Structure formats: C-alpha cells, structure tokens
Amino acid sequence: MDRARPNPAQWVWYALGGGLPRHLAPWVLDDVTRRSWVVRHLARALVQLAPVVALCLLVAPVPWAFRLSAAAGGVLMGLLFALAYMTETTEHRAVKAGFPAGTTARVRAERVEREQLERRAHYRQGGSGSFD
C-alpha cells in the first residue's frame, strides 16, 4: 500500500475513537474494508478495553482471583459488544474520515465480488490450487 499511514500515537488515538488528519482518509477506508477488517476492528476494541482492564487488575482491593475473573469477564463482554456493533462502528469511522454513508458496505461488497470473479477465472483457466 503506497498510501500514508498513521504513526503509532495517531493509531492509538484512532483506535480509541479519535479522528485522523484528512490526508489519512484513504488509509481509514482501507482499514475498515480490507479482508482483515474484522480482526482489525477487534484489535481496536482490545486497545479500548486495555485501560479498564489495567485498572481492574491493578487498583481493585480484592484478591487476584477476583481481579482476573472480572478482567476476563470485562474483555469478553467488551468483545461481544464490539462484534455486535462492528459494521456500524466501522461505517462511523469512514464517515468521520469524510466518506459518504454506505461506503464501507459498498467497498466490501465490491471486493468480495472481485475476489469471486478472480477465483472463477482461475478455475476456468484450469488452476487447481496447490497442485499447480
């Protein structure tokens, strides 16, 4: 990818929900529509959960077993919510970067269609996968 990428501090800010400079808008769209967009979304969710988990583990005046179970339960619930709202959240990120509503769904659908066409063309040409 030849587009500009956020630096680590910008990425953490972005993962926490902050906006990025306008010149990084193409990167944002790529981030929320590429094949690994779900994994990337969950990584951002883990960054959002990290401060709460750290507080739970370090500050709570209870035995470690309780701290660990509370932290694990919090991560589990946080990831469930992140999964439940991932399409809306990624769409919001794209809109915040300046793209019209509906762009992420359209770009993902175009990518899936393009990959299906490429796979069909490969098989029509006699490609057999790993036995080539």
Residue pairs with C-beta under 8 A, 6 or more apart in sequence:
1 27
1 30
3 26
3 27
3 30
4 23
4 24
4 26
4 27
5 24
5 27
6 14
6 20
6 24
6 27
10 20
10 21
10 24
12 47
13 20
14 20
14 28
14 44
14 93
15 43
15 44
15 47
15 48
16 47
16 48
17 48
19 96
19 97
20 27
20 28
20 97
22 97
22 98
24 97
25 97
25 98
25 99
28 93
28 94
28 96
28 97
29 94
29 97
29 99
29 103
29 104
29 107
31 37
31 40
31 93
32 40
32 41
32 90
32 91
32 93
32 94
32 104
33 90
33 94
33 104
33 107
33 108
33 111
34 40
34 111
35 111
37 90
37 108
38 86
41 82
41 86
41 89
41 90
42 79
42 82
42 83
45 78
45 79
45 82
46 75
46 79
48 78
49 74
49 75
49 78
49 79
52 74
52 78
53 71
53 74
53 75
56 67
56 70
56 71
56 74
57 67
57 68
57 71
60 66
60 67
60 70
82 89
87 104
87 105
90 104
91 101
91 102
91 103
91 104
91 105
94 103
94 104
95 101
95 103
